[in-house]
Amino acid sequence: MAVRIDADTADAYLAALPDGRREDLSAVRETVLANLPEGYEEAMRWGMVSYEIPLSRYPETYNDQPLSYAALASQKRHMSLYLMGVYCDQGTREWFEHEAGERGAKLDIGKACVRFSKLENLPLDLVGEAIAKVPVDEYIRIYEESRSGD
């Protein structure tokens, strides 16, 4: 169950979090921002800090919303890092899970998210590599291929 925080900016979202969560998600945010390829933008969407391709760059999405690449959220029992750029491509997903294992990380992975309760359970170096791995044009290509069967 998600804990919805109404905030207009990532800073306001993080400020509304309790101590511990604020510091942990801030560290993940810093890693994402330091590695985010050009063309993605940080925004607030769906009650989360979102990293997305703005509609001005790519307006042809299935839901008329910016194409989401990654997101951060504080949930009731854990924090989540959504990595749509990793999980939309089988090879990238396999790379990510292999690299997590190589680093000794035992990640709690869902369909497009990594759940963690403490920052030390999340290898930030791998997060940075994963975020940097898929440039905007490549992500759009993967997205379009996934939609071509509609």
One Martini backbone bead per residue (centre of mass of N, CA, C, O) as a GRO file, in nm:
protein
  150
    1MET     BB    1   0.095   0.038   0.024
    2ALA     BB    2   0.061   0.358  -0.034
    3VAL     BB    3   0.208   0.676   0.052
    4ARG     BB    4   0.063   0.970   0.004
    5ILE     BB    5   0.227   1.263  -0.133
    6ASP     BB    6   0.161   1.597  -0.154
    7ALA     BB    7   0.361   1.724  -0.422
    8ASP     BB    8   0.536   1.949  -0.651
    9THR     BB    9   0.820   1.847  -0.546
   10ALA     BB   10   1.092   1.675  -0.458
   11ASP     BB   11   1.163   1.842  -0.210
   12ALA     BB   12   0.879   1.825  -0.079
   13TYR     BB   13   0.866   1.523  -0.061
   14LEU     BB   14   1.118   1.478   0.116
   15ALA     BB   15   1.030   1.671   0.352
   16ALA     BB   16   0.773   1.474   0.426
   17LEU     BB   17   0.963   1.280   0.536
   18PRO     BB   18   1.102   1.083   0.742
   19ASP     BB   19   1.348   1.013   0.901
   20GLY     BB   20   1.569   0.829   0.687
   21ARG     BB   21   1.401   0.835   0.432
   22ARG     BB   22   1.505   1.104   0.336
   23GLU     BB   23   1.805   1.024   0.315
   24ASP     BB   24   1.776   0.778   0.132
   25LEU     BB   25   1.618   0.911  -0.109
   26SER     BB   26   1.825   1.135  -0.154
   27ALA     BB   27   2.058   0.949  -0.241
   28VAL     BB   28   1.914   0.829  -0.484
   29ARG     BB   29   1.855   1.092  -0.629
   30GLU     BB   30   2.149   1.180  -0.667
   31THR     BB   31   2.223   0.937  -0.842
   32VAL     BB   32   2.025   0.982  -1.066
   33LEU     BB   33   2.107   1.275  -1.145
   34ALA     BB   34   2.416   1.202  -1.203
   35ASN     BB   35   2.307   0.969  -1.443
   36LEU     BB   36   2.117   1.121  -1.620
   37PRO     BB   37   2.025   1.145  -1.916
   38GLU     BB   38   1.973   1.332  -2.165
   39GLY     BB   39   1.609   1.432  -2.166
   40TYR     BB   40   1.547   1.393  -1.887
   41GLU     BB   41   1.301   1.452  -1.622
   42GLU     BB   42   1.205   1.594  -1.332
   43ALA     BB   43   0.909   1.490  -1.143
   44MET     BB   44   0.566   1.492  -1.050
   45ARG     BB   45   0.408   1.162  -1.035
   46TRP     BB   46   0.190   0.962  -0.882
   47GLY     BB   47   0.330   1.042  -0.598
   48MET     BB   48   0.618   1.077  -0.738
   49VAL     BB   49   0.938   1.061  -0.832
   50SER     BB   50   1.010   1.151  -1.167
   51TYR     BB   51   1.153   1.006  -1.471
   52GLU     BB   52   1.122   1.172  -1.791
   53ILE     BB   53   0.967   1.221  -2.098
   54PRO     BB   54   0.864   1.479  -2.239
   55LEU     BB   55   0.607   1.574  -2.445
   56SER     BB   56   0.784   1.766  -2.621
   57ARG     BB   57   0.956   1.508  -2.719
   58TYR     BB   58   0.715   1.271  -2.646
   59PRO     BB   59   0.362   1.247  -2.723
   60GLU     BB   60   0.320   0.917  -2.803
   61THR     BB   61   0.136   0.799  -2.567
   62TYR     BB   62  -0.098   0.583  -2.431
   63ASN     BB   63  -0.175   0.821  -2.181
   64ASP     BB   64  -0.069   1.123  -2.226
   65GLN     BB   65   0.201   1.080  -2.080
   66PRO     BB   66   0.489   1.077  -1.976
   67LEU     BB   67   0.769   0.889  -2.019
   68SER     BB   68   0.867   0.656  -1.800
   69TYR     BB   69   1.188   0.561  -1.643
   70ALA     BB   70   1.170   0.663  -1.336
   71ALA     BB   71   1.128   0.611  -0.968
   72LEU     BB   72   1.025   0.745  -0.643
   73ALA     BB   73   0.922   0.580  -0.327
   74SER     BB   74   0.715   0.587  -0.038
   75GLN     BB   75   0.613   0.332   0.150
   76LYS     BB   76   0.492   0.174   0.412
   77ARG     BB   77   0.742  -0.072   0.421
   78HIS     BB   78   0.896   0.088   0.185
   79MET     BB   79   1.110   0.144  -0.079
   80SER     BB   80   1.114   0.271  -0.426
   81LEU     BB   81   1.263   0.170  -0.743
   82TYR     BB   82   1.188   0.260  -1.059
   83LEU     BB   83   1.295   0.062  -1.370
   84MET     BB   84   1.188   0.080  -1.678
   85GLY     BB   85   1.463   0.078  -1.839
   86VAL     BB   86   1.529  -0.216  -1.737
   87TYR     BB   87   1.236  -0.381  -1.758
   88CYS     BB   88   1.184  -0.343  -2.085
   89ASP     BB   89   1.456  -0.523  -2.104
   90GLN     BB   90   1.584  -0.829  -2.080
   91GLY     BB   91   1.892  -0.775  -2.097
   92THR     BB   92   1.897  -0.551  -1.879
   93ARG     BB   93   1.779  -0.716  -1.653
   94GLU     BB   94   1.995  -0.934  -1.646
   95TRP     BB   95   2.226  -0.747  -1.587
   96PHE     BB   96   2.123  -0.630  -1.320
   97GLU     BB   97   2.092  -0.898  -1.163
   98HIS     BB   98   2.383  -0.988  -1.196
   99GLU     BB   99   2.521  -0.738  -1.067
  100ALA     BB  100   2.388  -0.766  -0.794
  101GLY     BB  101   2.514  -1.042  -0.731
  102GLU     BB  102   2.815  -0.950  -0.757
  103ARG     BB  103   2.756  -0.741  -0.502
  104GLY     BB  104   2.564  -0.906  -0.290
  105ALA     BB  105   2.276  -0.844  -0.368
  106LYS     BB  106   1.941  -0.876  -0.219
  107LEU     BB  107   1.684  -0.821  -0.411
  108ASP     BB  108   1.358  -0.671  -0.419
  109ILE     BB  109   1.181  -0.773  -0.699
  110GLY     BB  110   0.977  -0.656  -0.939
  111LYS     BB  111   0.857  -0.569  -1.237
  112ALA     BB  112   0.982  -0.237  -1.187
  113CYS     BB  113   1.110  -0.289  -0.894
  114VAL     BB  114   1.293  -0.179  -0.602
  115ARG     BB  115   1.298  -0.294  -0.282
  116PHE     BB  116   1.362  -0.101   0.028
  117SER     BB  117   1.455  -0.028   0.379
  118LYS     BB  118   1.766   0.023   0.316
  119LEU     BB  119   2.032   0.163   0.170
  120GLU     BB  120   2.238  -0.082   0.209
  121ASN     BB  121   2.045  -0.265   0.004
  122LEU     BB  122   2.149  -0.049  -0.219
  123PRO     BB  123   2.340  -0.026  -0.505
  124LEU     BB  124   2.437   0.278  -0.618
  125ASP     BB  125   2.626   0.207  -0.849
  126LEU     BB  126   2.411   0.044  -1.005
  127VAL     BB  127   2.203   0.261  -1.032
  128GLY     BB  128   2.378   0.449  -1.202
  129GLU     BB  129   2.424   0.251  -1.437
  130ALA     BB  130   2.123   0.207  -1.505
  131ILE     BB  131   2.048   0.500  -1.567
  132ALA     BB  132   2.282   0.543  -1.791
  133LYS     BB  133   2.215   0.306  -2.007
  134VAL     BB  134   1.943   0.473  -2.127
  135PRO     BB  135   1.877   0.653  -2.369
  136VAL     BB  136   1.621   0.815  -2.501
  137ASP     BB  137   1.617   0.690  -2.790
  138GLU     BB  138   1.622   0.397  -2.686
  139TYR     BB  139   1.364   0.406  -2.516
  140ILE     BB  140   1.176   0.475  -2.747
  141ARG     BB  141   1.232   0.226  -2.917
  142ILE     BB  142   1.138   0.019  -2.708
  143TYR     BB  143   0.855   0.129  -2.676
  144GLU     BB  144   0.763   0.103  -2.972
  145GLU     BB  145   0.805  -0.203  -2.992
  146SER     BB  146   0.598  -0.272  -2.760
  147ARG     BB  147   0.349  -0.124  -2.932
  148SER     BB  148   0.333  -0.268  -3.227
  149GLY     BB  149   0.105  -0.497  -3.134
  150ASP     BB  150  -0.172  -0.316  -3.106
   0.00000   0.00000   0.00000
